[in-house]
């Protein structure tokens, strides 16, 4: 079967299964099977022996709403490509906005100390280390499965020449976390669990992202309350805080930060789609 015909049929099947971007997903799956860039598919005609069968097997799983990134084993994030799979939260493009803010905040500080709370795949921490080479970055993750992905990606980036990221097993709400850094950190960033317990989620998320990365209590902000205490303890006066949140928390999270009492310059920020996405503040 010709490549173009195979992709057209695959896209139809994924569309019928309710996948949001059926053609793109089909192309990315086939590119992964062939180990070629997606753009290379434009010049392909017939497939190598065995490729169609491998593609069909992946297509079955994607139609059953297994995340695309679990099937390809890769997730692009800013200038990096991270390894992901079962047991770790798949980084989203929206989080790139938080990283962009963090890098702007760090501009002019040659050797900042940065802590990423709830690091998961390491997307935030590793991007900061990659794009601000002088930074000392500590990635904190509590989930035993997720932290294996953090360590793997950190080792991969260090081998590629990036400044090593320190990976620490720990709970972002633990009062004893990083006691040795109290009052010395320049920036704390986090994409914490913020989904309200009653929220409905797509199957890709509900069935495959780890619960510790998703659920944040009745209002979605239970973990953030503990995070604020940790960040206030770690940051130096004037240090920065950036926290991602759900679309619906663009008023609630800034209000929570203001009520905490340790913060000034509290502001909320929109993503490229115009939706509330993260809150920033400075340590008083």
Buried (B, 14 or more C-beta within 10 A) or exposed (E): EEBEEBBEEBBEBBBEBEBEEBBBBBBBBBBBBBEEEBEEBEEBEEBEEEBBEBBBEBBEBBBEBBBBBBBBEBBBBBEBBBBBBEBBBBBBEBBBBBBBBBBEBBEEBEEBBBBBBBBBBBBBBBBBBBBBEEBBBBBBBBBEEBBBBBBBBBEBBBEEEBBEBEBBEBBBBBEEBBEEBBEEBBBBBBBBBBBBEEBEEBEBBBEBBBEBBBBBBEBBBBBBBBBBBBBBBBBBEEBBBBBBBBEBBBEBBBBBBEEBEBBEEBEBBEBEEEEBBBBBBBBE
